[in-house]
């Protein structure tokens, strides 16, 4: 194997943003609270935020995807 795959780089980028934008600024008082807040952040990250691979446009709304 020559090196990390593109998928691994994407995972690293996601992890860095998760840490910088959410985890460093939150105090979770329970596992359940952490799960809910992280899932909300992940959903926003995956569905609403502009992505460099899309020319810094947000992903298409679910209703448009076939």
Rosetta blueprint (number, residue, H / E / L):
1 X L
2 X L
3 X L
4 X L
5 X L
6 X H
7 X H
8 X H
9 X H
10 X H
11 X H
12 X H
13 X H
14 X H
15 X H
16 X H
17 X H
18 X H
19 X H
20 X H
21 X H
22 X L
23 X H
24 X H
25 X H
26 X L
27 X L
28 X L
29 X L
30 X L
31 X H
32 X H
33 X H
34 X H
35 X H
36 X H
37 X H
38 X H
39 X H
40 X H
41 X H
42 X H
43 X H
44 X H
45 X H
46 X H
47 X H
48 X L
49 X L
50 X E
51 X E
52 X H
53 X H
54 X H
55 X L
56 X L
57 X E
58 X E
59 X L
60 X L
61 X L
62 X L
63 X L
64 X L
65 X L
66 X L
